[in-house]
Amino acid sequence: MNPNLTVSELLAQPEDRQSSGGYVHTLREILQQPSTWLDTCNRVLASAPAIERLADGIACLALTGSGSSLYAGECVQLALQKECGVTVEAIGAGTLLTHGVAALPFGRPGLLISMARSGDSPESVAAVSLVIDAEPRMRHLAITCNQAGRLYTTYRDDPRVQVILLDDRTNDRSLAMTSSLTNMSLAARFLGLRRAPDRYRLLCERLSDACGGLLAGGLDPLARVAATGFGRAVFLGSGSRLGAAREAALKMLEMTDGRVPTLSETYLGVRHGPMSFIHGDTLVVCFLSSDPLLRAYESDLLRELDRKRLGLMKVVVGEHVPAALLRAGDTAIECPGLEEIGDRNAPLIDVVVGQLLAFFRCLAEGLRPDSPCESGNINRVVERFPLHEAAGRGQP
């Protein structure tokens, strides 16, 4: 692909040129998110009665997945805990394999939400099967994007598991998960608003509008940032937005084939050692809270970075970003509507910012976003590995 193409020219390339440039899938999957979020809203609302039966009377809720699918759960964990009034934890599917139901939160009956793009990674079915066998007091909801995947085909007719199949468009064909993650996260988000379906639909519409605005106005600024040649990147977020920071850090790492080392942290946590990661070549991406208290703490940290002259530049993502938080060379990504959406729902917008930064940096590195790993060491679906049985992985 010609690295001198502008963003407009990049988007305007015919599909065969996008394909030969190695970005046809990734670009489409990032840009389709506003429309797929509305489709996911309709699919979830169609399953509302079944979801209500699953969630009725639960004493705990666990969200599980691997990699980006786990971060999809982290993005909604705090919102669900606030609205459901029970303990909610995001737990890696691998942790369930190694530690069994002892890793689940206390309280029964409970609900396990399993999320997987393809449903074909080794952990996808194995984790569900383990919990079904070892803890009959857990109920099960599976959210997946792949009709042919084992998670769907194994449990679609199993009365013990309610399965929500998302639009095939969300079954990302590119290596890195983009629209699959945000749509699975949005589907899981319904659990907290299951008794207020109109509020859920309104939230989905507002998120779709906000994402559309970001895609309309944020592409050129983020492409310029990606072309600056930063050597490493830090992503900062508070509360639910730490999940988005973790996902954005993974996207940059995956899509640059590890050429750009990354770190994700909270604003307050970065002072306790991780600040040593921020060198003169470091991009610092800041998901700025709308909550006055959180923003005060976050602003203090950003001023400290400026005072210590840490980092190459900052990208500050939020609404009404104060000019005083920007030094020469910094970029503000204004997201109208983010304050009304609220911090608990902002991670989906933050994640899209991370996707765009990673996409443009991948192109700047001369890599192919659809398959950026030149060594082939990582794949779209994790390759099979042995699953071991172990005794003593019982009750929490």
C-alpha positions as a LaTeX table, in Angstrom:
\begin{tabular}{lrrr}
\hline
Residue & $x$ (\AA) & $y$ (\AA) & $z$ (\AA) \\
\hline
Met1 & 0.00 & 0.00 & 0.00 \\
Asn2 & 1.21 & 3.52 & $-0.80$ \\
Pro3 & 2.11 & 5.06 & 2.60 \\
Asn4 & 1.56 & 8.54 & 1.17 \\
Leu5 & $-2.18$ & 8.04 & 0.70 \\
Thr6 & $-4.36$ & 10.39 & 2.73 \\
Val7 & $-7.07$ & 8.92 & 4.94 \\
Ser8 & $-9.72$ & 9.99 & 2.42 \\
Glu9 & $-7.82$ & 8.28 & $-0.39$ \\
Leu10 & $-7.35$ & 5.19 & 1.77 \\
Leu11 & $-11.08$ & 4.93 & 2.41 \\
Ala12 & $-11.90$ & 5.58 & $-1.24$ \\
Gln13 & $-9.77$ & 2.72 & $-2.59$ \\
Pro14 & $-11.79$ & 0.02 & $-4.35$ \\
Glu15 & $-12.16$ & $-3.25$ & $-2.47$ \\
Asp16 & $-9.60$ & $-5.08$ & $-4.59$ \\
Arg17 & $-6.99$ & $-2.42$ & $-3.76$ \\
Gln18 & $-7.88$ & $-2.61$ & $-0.08$ \\
Ser19 & $-7.53$ & $-6.38$ & $-0.29$ \\
Ser20 & $-4.12$ & $-6.21$ & $-1.98$ \\
Gly21 & $-3.08$ & $-3.68$ & 0.66 \\
Gly22 & $-4.06$ & $-6.14$ & 3.38 \\
Tyr23 & $-6.62$ & $-3.98$ & 5.16 \\
Val24 & $-9.99$ & $-4.65$ & 3.53 \\
His25 & $-11.41$ & $-6.62$ & 6.47 \\
Thr26 & $-10.00$ & $-4.55$ & 9.32 \\
Leu27 & $-11.11$ & $-1.24$ & 7.87 \\
Arg28 & $-14.64$ & $-2.47$ & 7.20 \\
Glu29 & $-14.91$ & $-4.07$ & 10.62 \\
Ile30 & $-13.89$ & $-0.87$ & 12.40 \\
Leu31 & $-16.16$ & 1.37 & 10.35 \\
Gln32 & $-19.24$ & $-0.87$ & 10.59 \\
Gln33 & $-19.50$ & $-0.63$ & 14.37 \\
Pro34 & $-22.17$ & 2.08 & 14.63 \\
Ser35 & $-24.58$ & 0.04 & 12.49 \\
Thr36 & $-23.73$ & $-3.33$ & 14.02 \\
Trp37 & $-24.34$ & $-1.94$ & 17.52 \\
Leu38 & $-27.93$ & $-1.19$ & 16.53 \\
Asp39 & $-28.32$ & $-4.69$ & 15.13 \\
Thr40 & $-26.95$ & $-6.21$ & 18.33 \\
Cys41 & $-29.43$ & $-4.12$ & 20.31 \\
Asn42 & $-32.31$ & $-5.67$ & 18.36 \\
Arg43 & $-30.97$ & $-9.20$ & 18.72 \\
Val44 & $-30.51$ & $-8.87$ & 22.46 \\
Leu45 & $-33.93$ & $-7.32$ & 22.99 \\
Ala46 & $-35.44$ & $-10.25$ & 21.09 \\
Ser47 & $-33.88$ & $-12.55$ & 23.71 \\
Ala48 & $-34.92$ & $-10.37$ & 26.65 \\
Pro49 & $-37.43$ & $-12.82$ & 28.22 \\
Ala50 & $-34.89$ & $-15.65$ & 28.23 \\
Ile51 & $-32.19$ & $-13.39$ & 29.65 \\
Glu52 & $-34.53$ & $-12.20$ & 32.39 \\
Arg53 & $-35.25$ & $-15.79$ & 33.40 \\
Leu54 & $-31.51$ & $-16.51$ & 33.58 \\
Ala55 & $-30.74$ & $-13.42$ & 35.67 \\
Asp56 & $-33.74$ & $-13.63$ & 37.99 \\
Gly57 & $-32.62$ & $-14.12$ & 41.58 \\
Ile58 & $-28.90$ & $-14.52$ & 40.85 \\
Ala59 & $-26.44$ & $-13.83$ & 43.67 \\
Cys60 & $-23.36$ & $-13.33$ & 41.47 \\
Leu61 & $-22.42$ & $-12.79$ & 37.86 \\
Ala62 & $-19.19$ & $-13.75$ & 36.08 \\
Leu63 & $-18.03$ & $-12.70$ & 32.62 \\
Thr64 & $-15.50$ & $-14.93$ & 30.93 \\
Gly65 & $-13.50$ & $-15.02$ & 27.73 \\
Ser66 & $-9.92$ & $-15.01$ & 26.53 \\
Gly67 & $-7.84$ & $-12.04$ & 25.37 \\
Ser68 & $-10.06$ & $-9.36$ & 23.90 \\
Ser69 & $-13.17$ & $-11.31$ & 24.88 \\
Leu70 & $-12.11$ & $-11.00$ & 28.51 \\
Tyr71 & $-11.54$ & $-7.27$ & 28.10 \\
Ala72 & $-15.06$ & $-7.03$ & 26.64 \\
Gly73 & $-16.27$ & $-8.22$ & 30.03 \\
Glu74 & $-14.01$ & $-5.84$ & 31.92 \\
Cys75 & $-15.52$ & $-2.93$ & 29.99 \\
Val76 & $-19.00$ & $-3.62$ & 31.43 \\
Gln77 & $-18.15$ & $-5.22$ & 34.78 \\
Leu78 & $-18.64$ & $-2.15$ & 36.97 \\
Ala79 & $-21.82$ & $-1.07$ & 35.19 \\
Leu80 & $-23.37$ & $-4.50$ & 35.72 \\
Gln81 & $-22.33$ & $-4.61$ & 39.37 \\
Lys82 & $-23.92$ & $-1.22$ & 40.00 \\
Glu83 & $-27.17$ & $-2.06$ & 38.22 \\
Cys84 & $-27.58$ & $-5.74$ & 39.11 \\
Gly85 & $-26.70$ & $-5.23$ & 42.78 \\
Val86 & $-24.59$ & $-8.41$ & 42.95 \\
Thr87 & $-20.90$ & $-9.22$ & 42.81 \\
Val88 & $-19.68$ & $-9.16$ & 39.20 \\
Glu89 & $-16.24$ & $-10.39$ & 38.16 \\
Ala90 & $-14.47$ & $-10.76$ & 34.83 \\
Ile91 & $-12.52$ & $-14.03$ & 34.83 \\
Gly92 & $-10.27$ & $-15.39$ & 32.09 \\
Ala93 & $-11.49$ & $-18.62$ & 30.52 \\
Gly94 & $-7.97$ & $-19.94$ & 31.04 \\
Thr95 & $-8.30$ & $-19.25$ & 34.75 \\
Leu96 & $-11.40$ & $-21.43$ & 34.83 \\
Leu97 & $-9.43$ & $-24.20$ & 33.14 \\
Thr98 & $-6.55$ & $-23.99$ & 35.62 \\
His99 & $-8.44$ & $-23.19$ & 38.83 \\
Gly100 & $-11.93$ & $-24.49$ & 38.16 \\
Val101 & $-15.04$ & $-23.13$ & 39.84 \\
Ala102 & $-12.94$ & $-21.99$ & 42.78 \\
Ala103 & $-12.25$ & $-18.93$ & 40.61 \\
Leu104 & $-15.94$ & $-18.00$ & 40.46 \\
Pro105 & $-17.37$ & $-15.34$ & 42.77 \\
Phe106 & $-19.29$ & $-16.46$ & 45.86 \\
Gly107 & $-23.08$ & $-16.60$ & 45.87 \\
Arg108 & $-25.51$ & $-19.01$ & 44.25 \\
Pro109 & $-27.34$ & $-19.22$ & 42.01 \\
Gly110 & $-24.94$ & $-17.45$ & 39.70 \\
Leu111 & $-24.78$ & $-16.58$ & 36.04 \\
Leu112 & $-21.75$ & $-17.16$ & 33.80 \\
Ile113 & $-21.61$ & $-15.11$ & 30.58 \\
Ser114 & $-19.17$ & $-16.67$ & 28.13 \\
Met115 & $-18.01$ & $-14.50$ & 25.23 \\
Ala116 & $-16.05$ & $-15.61$ & 22.17 \\
Arg117 & $-15.70$ & $-14.25$ & 18.66 \\
Ser118 & $-15.18$ & $-17.56$ & 16.88 \\
Gly119 & $-16.06$ & $-19.93$ & 19.71 \\
Asp120 & $-13.35$ & $-22.23$ & 18.38 \\
Ser121 & $-10.43$ & $-21.45$ & 20.69 \\
Pro122 & $-9.62$ & $-24.32$ & 23.07 \\
Glu123 & $-10.97$ & $-22.51$ & 26.14 \\
Ser124 & $-14.33$ & $-21.50$ & 24.67 \\
Val125 & $-16.24$ & $-24.75$ & 25.07 \\
Ala126 & $-13.94$ & $-26.31$ & 27.69 \\
Ala127 & $-14.58$ & $-23.57$ & 30.27 \\
Val128 & $-18.36$ & $-23.79$ & 29.88 \\
Ser129 & $-18.29$ & $-27.58$ & 30.03 \\
Leu130 & $-16.14$ & $-27.53$ & 33.17 \\
Val131 & $-18.48$ & $-25.18$ & 35.03 \\
Ile132 & $-21.61$ & $-27.07$ & 33.91 \\
Asp133 & $-20.16$ & $-30.30$ & 35.30 \\
Ala134 & $-18.63$ & $-28.92$ & 38.49 \\
Glu135 & $-21.16$ & $-26.28$ & 39.55 \\
Pro136 & $-24.80$ & $-27.03$ & 38.68 \\
Arg137 & $-25.94$ & $-23.90$ & 40.50 \\
Met138 & $-24.43$ & $-21.70$ & 37.80 \\
Arg139 & $-26.62$ & $-20.65$ & 34.88 \\
His140 & $-25.14$ & $-19.98$ & 31.46 \\
Leu141 & $-25.39$ & $-17.35$ & 28.74 \\
Ala142 & $-23.07$ & $-17.58$ & 25.72 \\
Ile143 & $-22.49$ & $-14.67$ & 23.33 \\
Thr144 & $-20.68$ & $-15.44$ & 20.09 \\
Cys145 & $-20.28$ & $-14.15$ & 16.55 \\
Asn146 & $-19.73$ & $-17.41$ & 14.67 \\
Gln147 & $-22.59$ & $-19.67$ & 13.66 \\
Ala148 & $-20.13$ & $-22.42$ & 12.71 \\
Gly149 & $-18.08$ & $-22.17$ & 15.91 \\
Arg150 & $-18.03$ & $-24.91$ & 18.52 \\
Leu151 & $-19.44$ & $-22.65$ & 21.24 \\
Tyr152 & $-22.57$ & $-22.12$ & 19.15 \\
Thr153 & $-22.93$ & $-25.59$ & 17.64 \\
Thr154 & $-22.31$ & $-27.34$ & 20.96 \\
Tyr155 & $-24.83$ & $-25.39$ & 23.01 \\
Arg156 & $-27.43$ & $-23.93$ & 20.64 \\
Asp157 & $-29.89$ & $-26.73$ & 21.48 \\
Asp158 & $-28.70$ & $-27.36$ & 25.04 \\
Pro159 & $-31.38$ & $-26.26$ & 27.55 \\
Arg160 & $-28.65$ & $-25.53$ & 30.11 \\
Val161 & $-27.18$ & $-22.71$ & 27.99 \\
Gln162 & $-28.88$ & $-19.69$ & 26.41 \\
Val163 & $-26.93$ & $-18.67$ & 23.30 \\
Ile164 & $-27.03$ & $-15.26$ & 21.61 \\
Leu165 & $-25.64$ & $-15.34$ & 18.07 \\
Leu166 & $-24.62$ & $-11.92$ & 16.76 \\
Asp167 & $-24.64$ & $-10.75$ & 13.15 \\
Asp168 & $-22.13$ & $-12.58$ & 10.94 \\
Arg169 & $-20.56$ & $-9.21$ & 10.14 \\
Thr170 & $-19.23$ & $-9.11$ & 13.70 \\
Asn171 & $-17.31$ & $-12.37$ & 13.17 \\
Asp172 & $-14.20$ & $-10.36$ & 12.28 \\
Arg173 & $-12.17$ & $-11.89$ & 9.47 \\
Ser174 & $-9.08$ & $-9.88$ & 10.42 \\
Leu175 & $-6.62$ & $-11.18$ & 12.99 \\
Ala176 & $-7.37$ & $-8.51$ & 15.59 \\
Met177 & $-10.81$ & $-8.39$ & 17.18 \\
Thr178 & $-12.58$ & $-5.08$ & 16.61 \\
Ser179 & $-16.34$ & $-5.12$ & 15.99 \\
Ser180 & $-16.66$ & $-8.54$ & 17.63 \\
Leu181 & $-15.39$ & $-7.17$ & 20.93 \\
Thr182 & $-17.58$ & $-4.08$ & 21.05 \\
Asn183 & $-20.71$ & $-5.96$ & 20.01 \\
Met184 & $-20.22$ & $-8.74$ & 22.56 \\
Ser185 & $-19.59$ & $-6.14$ & 25.25 \\
Leu186 & $-22.74$ & $-4.25$ & 24.27 \\
Ala187 & $-24.76$ & $-7.46$ & 24.33 \\
Ala188 & $-23.53$ & $-8.29$ & 27.84 \\
Arg189 & $-24.32$ & $-4.72$ & 28.90 \\
Phe190 & $-28.04$ & $-5.53$ & 28.60 \\
Leu191 & $-27.94$ & $-7.56$ & 31.82 \\
Gly192 & $-27.83$ & $-4.36$ & 33.83 \\
Leu193 & $-30.71$ & $-2.78$ & 31.92 \\
Arg194 & $-32.83$ & $-5.88$ & 31.32 \\
Arg195 & $-35.73$ & $-4.33$ & 33.25 \\
Ala196 & $-35.40$ & $-1.06$ & 31.35 \\
Pro197 & $-35.28$ & $-2.11$ & 27.67 \\
Asp198 & $-36.10$ & 1.40 & 26.44 \\
Arg199 & $-33.05$ & 2.74 & 28.31 \\
Tyr200 & $-30.92$ & 0.03 & 26.73 \\
Arg201 & $-32.11$ & 0.91 & 23.24 \\
Leu202 & $-31.49$ & 4.60 & 23.91 \\
Leu203 & $-27.98$ & 3.81 & 25.16 \\
Cys204 & $-27.22$ & 1.78 & 22.03 \\
Glu205 & $-28.46$ & 4.62 & 19.84 \\
Arg206 & $-26.38$ & 7.20 & 21.69 \\
Leu207 & $-23.28$ & 5.02 & 21.49 \\
Ser208 & $-23.87$ & 4.48 & 17.77 \\
Asp209 & $-24.21$ & 8.24 & 17.22 \\
Ala210 & $-21.10$ & 8.99 & 19.27 \\
Cys211 & $-19.07$ & 6.39 & 17.40 \\
Gly212 & $-20.30$ & 7.75 & 14.09 \\
Gly213 & $-19.13$ & 11.20 & 15.16 \\
Leu214 & $-15.72$ & 9.84 & 16.13 \\
Leu215 & $-15.34$ & 8.09 & 12.78 \\
Ala216 & $-16.37$ & 11.26 & 10.96 \\
Gly217 & $-13.99$ & 13.59 & 12.79 \\
Gly218 & $-11.26$ & 11.51 & 14.40 \\
Leu219 & $-9.67$ & 9.61 & 11.54 \\
Asp220 & $-7.28$ & 12.31 & 10.32 \\
Pro221 & $-6.02$ & 13.36 & 13.78 \\
Leu222 & $-5.42$ & 9.75 & 14.83 \\
Ala223 & $-3.70$ & 8.95 & 11.53 \\
Arg224 & $-1.37$ & 11.90 & 12.08 \\
Val225 & $-0.55$ & 10.70 & 15.59 \\
Ala226 & 0.12 & 7.17 & 14.31 \\
Ala227 & 2.61 & 8.53 & 11.77 \\
Thr228 & 4.77 & 10.31 & 14.36 \\
Gly229 & 6.95 & 7.28 & 15.01 \\
Phe230 & 6.47 & 6.91 & 18.76 \\
Gly231 & 8.42 & 3.95 & 20.11 \\
Arg232 & 6.03 & 2.75 & 22.81 \\
Ala233 & 2.53 & 3.51 & 24.03 \\
Val234 & 0.75 & 3.81 & 27.38 \\
Phe235 & $-3.04$ & 3.70 & 27.73 \\
Leu236 & $-4.65$ & 5.16 & 30.86 \\
Gly237 & $-8.21$ & 4.66 & 32.10 \\
Ser238 & $-10.17$ & 4.75 & 35.35 \\
Gly239 & $-12.84$ & 2.28 & 36.42 \\
Ser240 & $-14.51$ & 0.57 & 33.47 \\
Arg241 & $-12.24$ & 2.48 & 31.14 \\
Leu242 & $-9.25$ & 0.48 & 32.36 \\
Gly243 & $-10.78$ & $-2.44$ & 30.46 \\
Ala244 & $-10.75$ & $-0.25$ & 27.34 \\
Ala245 & $-7.13$ & 0.73 & 28.05 \\
Arg246 & $-6.15$ & $-2.94$ & 28.31 \\
Glu247 & $-7.86$ & $-3.71$ & 25.02 \\
Ala248 & $-6.35$ & $-0.67$ & 23.26 \\
Ala249 & $-2.88$ & $-1.69$ & 24.45 \\
Leu250 & $-3.42$ & $-5.19$ & 23.07 \\
Lys251 & $-4.61$ & $-3.83$ & 19.72 \\
Met252 & $-1.46$ & $-1.71$ & 19.33 \\
Leu253 & 0.74 & $-4.65$ & 20.29 \\
Glu254 & $-1.00$ & $-7.11$ & 17.95 \\
Met255 & $-1.31$ & $-4.83$ & 14.96 \\
Thr256 & 2.31 & $-3.70$ & 15.04 \\
Asp257 & 3.52 & $-7.29$ & 15.43 \\
Gly258 & 5.05 & $-6.34$ & 18.77 \\
Arg259 & 7.13 & $-3.49$ & 17.35 \\
Val260 & 5.41 & $-0.98$ & 19.65 \\
Pro261 & 5.58 & $-2.16$ & 23.29 \\
Thr262 & 2.52 & $-1.14$ & 25.28 \\
Leu263 & 1.32 & $-0.73$ & 28.85 \\
Ser264 & $-2.14$ & $-0.13$ & 30.31 \\
Glu265 & $-2.75$ & 1.33 & 33.77 \\
Thr266 & $-4.99$ & 3.48 & 35.90 \\
Tyr267 & $-4.08$ & 7.11 & 36.38 \\
Leu268 & $-3.33$ & 6.62 & 40.05 \\
Gly269 & $-1.62$ & 3.29 & 39.52 \\
Val270 & 0.89 & 4.57 & 36.96 \\
Arg271 & 2.76 & 6.46 & 39.68 \\
His272 & 3.61 & 3.23 & 41.48 \\
Gly273 & 6.38 & 1.99 & 39.23 \\
Pro274 & 4.83 & 1.92 & 35.73 \\
Met275 & 5.77 & 5.58 & 35.22 \\
Ser276 & 9.28 & 4.26 & 34.50 \\
Phe277 & 7.88 & 2.90 & 31.23 \\
Ile278 & 7.16 & 6.42 & 29.95 \\
His279 & 10.25 & 7.54 & 28.04 \\
Gly280 & 10.83 & 10.39 & 25.64 \\
Asp281 & 9.48 & 8.34 & 22.73 \\
Thr282 & 6.24 & 7.27 & 24.47 \\
Leu283 & 2.71 & 8.05 & 23.31 \\
Val284 & 0.37 & 8.47 & 26.29 \\
Val285 & $-3.30$ & 7.86 & 25.44 \\
Cys286 & $-5.60$ & 9.23 & 28.13 \\
Phe287 & $-9.26$ & 8.23 & 28.39 \\
Leu288 & $-10.47$ & 11.28 & 30.32 \\
Ser289 & $-13.38$ & 10.83 & 32.72 \\
Ser290 & $-16.48$ & 13.02 & 32.73 \\
Asp291 & $-16.91$ & 12.54 & 36.48 \\
Pro292 & $-15.57$ & 15.67 & 38.27 \\
Leu293 & $-13.79$ & 13.73 & 41.02 \\
Leu294 & $-12.13$ & 11.27 & 38.65 \\
Arg295 & $-11.21$ & 14.02 & 36.22 \\
Ala296 & $-9.53$ & 15.95 & 39.04 \\
Tyr297 & $-7.29$ & 12.98 & 39.87 \\
Glu298 & $-6.61$ & 12.29 & 36.19 \\
Ser299 & $-5.78$ & 15.93 & 35.47 \\
Asp300 & $-3.29$ & 15.96 & 38.33 \\
Leu301 & $-1.47$ & 13.01 & 36.78 \\
Leu302 & $-1.41$ & 14.57 & 33.31 \\
Arg303 & 0.01 & 17.81 & 34.72 \\
Glu304 & 2.63 & 15.76 & 36.55 \\
Leu305 & 3.67 & 14.09 & 33.31 \\
Asp306 & 4.01 & 17.50 & 31.68 \\
Arg307 & 5.95 & 18.90 & 34.62 \\
Lys308 & 8.38 & 15.98 & 34.47 \\
Arg309 & 8.53 & 16.19 & 30.66 \\
Leu310 & 7.54 & 12.56 & 30.35 \\
Gly311 & 6.35 & 11.14 & 27.08 \\
Leu312 & 6.58 & 12.24 & 23.47 \\
Met313 & 2.96 & 13.39 & 23.28 \\
Lys314 & $-0.50$ & 12.81 & 24.74 \\
Val315 & $-3.78$ & 11.90 & 23.07 \\
Val316 & $-6.61$ & 12.94 & 25.39 \\
Val317 & $-10.00$ & 11.37 & 24.62 \\
Gly318 & $-13.13$ & 12.88 & 26.14 \\
Glu319 & $-15.69$ & 15.63 & 25.92 \\
His320 & $-14.78$ & 19.24 & 26.71 \\
Val321 & $-11.09$ & 18.41 & 27.08 \\
Pro322 & $-9.48$ & 21.35 & 28.93 \\
Ala323 & $-6.87$ & 23.14 & 26.82 \\
Ala324 & $-4.73$ & 23.42 & 29.96 \\
Leu325 & $-4.17$ & 19.65 & 29.85 \\
Leu326 & $-2.57$ & 19.84 & 26.41 \\
Arg327 & 1.01 & 20.81 & 25.74 \\
Ala328 & 2.53 & 21.52 & 22.35 \\
Gly329 & 2.16 & 18.49 & 20.12 \\
Asp330 & $-0.68$ & 16.88 & 22.09 \\
Thr331 & $-3.99$ & 15.93 & 20.45 \\
Ala332 & $-7.48$ & 16.17 & 21.91 \\
Ile333 & $-10.08$ & 13.76 & 20.51 \\
Glu334 & $-13.38$ & 15.42 & 21.30 \\
Cys335 & $-16.30$ & 13.00 & 21.55 \\
Pro336 & $-19.60$ & 14.89 & 21.73 \\
Gly337 & $-22.18$ & 13.03 & 23.78 \\
Leu338 & $-19.64$ & 11.19 & 25.92 \\
Glu339 & $-20.65$ & 13.04 & 29.09 \\
Glu340 & $-24.29$ & 12.07 & 28.61 \\
Ile341 & $-23.31$ & 8.48 & 27.84 \\
Gly342 & $-21.30$ & 8.40 & 31.08 \\
Asp343 & $-18.06$ & 6.78 & 32.14 \\
Arg344 & $-19.61$ & 3.35 & 32.66 \\
Asn345 & $-20.56$ & 3.24 & 28.97 \\
Ala346 & $-17.63$ & 5.17 & 27.50 \\
Pro347 & $-15.29$ & 2.14 & 27.08 \\
Leu348 & $-16.86$ & 1.20 & 23.74 \\
Ile349 & $-15.90$ & 4.60 & 22.31 \\
Asp350 & $-12.43$ & 4.41 & 23.89 \\
Val351 & $-11.87$ & 1.00 & 22.32 \\
Val352 & $-12.62$ & 2.38 & 18.85 \\
Val353 & $-9.99$ & 5.09 & 19.38 \\
Gly354 & $-7.51$ & 2.36 & 20.23 \\
Gln355 & $-8.49$ & 0.38 & 17.13 \\
Leu356 & $-7.95$ & 3.36 & 14.86 \\
Leu357 & $-4.56$ & 4.23 & 16.36 \\
Ala358 & $-3.42$ & 0.63 & 15.96 \\
Phe359 & $-4.78$ & 0.39 & 12.41 \\
Phe360 & $-3.01$ & 3.51 & 11.21 \\
Arg361 & 0.23 & 2.63 & 12.98 \\
Cys362 & 0.11 & $-0.84$ & 11.42 \\
Leu363 & $-0.05$ & 0.75 & 7.98 \\
Ala364 & 2.74 & 3.17 & 8.90 \\
Glu365 & 4.90 & 0.17 & 9.82 \\
Gly366 & 4.34 & $-1.30$ & 6.36 \\
Leu367 & 2.35 & $-4.21$ & 7.80 \\
Arg368 & $-0.99$ & $-5.65$ & 6.68 \\
Pro369 & $-3.73$ & $-4.94$ & 9.26 \\
Asp370 & $-5.73$ & $-8.02$ & 8.28 \\
Ser371 & $-2.73$ & $-10.24$ & 9.09 \\
Pro372 & $-0.01$ & $-8.14$ & 10.73 \\
Cys373 & 1.95 & $-11.00$ & 12.33 \\
Glu374 & 4.64 & $-11.73$ & 9.77 \\
Ser375 & 6.06 & $-14.65$ & 11.78 \\
Gly376 & 2.72 & $-16.42$ & 11.99 \\
Asn377 & 3.23 & $-16.94$ & 15.73 \\
Ile378 & $-0.28$ & $-15.69$ & 16.50 \\
Asn379 & $-3.40$ & $-16.53$ & 14.56 \\
Arg380 & $-6.98$ & $-15.36$ & 14.28 \\
Val381 & $-8.08$ & $-18.41$ & 16.30 \\
Val382 & $-5.71$ & $-19.72$ & 18.97 \\
Glu383 & $-4.30$ & $-23.07$ & 17.91 \\
Arg384 & $-5.27$ & $-26.20$ & 19.78 \\
Phe385 & $-3.40$ & $-27.12$ & 22.94 \\
Pro386 & $-3.86$ & $-30.04$ & 25.35 \\
Leu387 & $-6.66$ & $-29.74$ & 27.90 \\
His388 & $-5.75$ & $-31.38$ & 31.19 \\
Glu389 & $-8.13$ & $-32.74$ & 33.78 \\
Ala390 & $-7.42$ & $-32.14$ & 37.45 \\
Ala391 & $-9.11$ & $-33.18$ & 40.65 \\
Gly392 & $-9.82$ & $-30.77$ & 43.46 \\
Arg393 & $-11.04$ & $-27.88$ & 41.33 \\
Gly394 & $-14.40$ & $-27.82$ & 43.03 \\
Gln395 & $-16.52$ & $-25.49$ & 45.07 \\
Pro396 & $-15.40$ & $-21.92$ & 45.82 \\
\hline
\end{tabular}
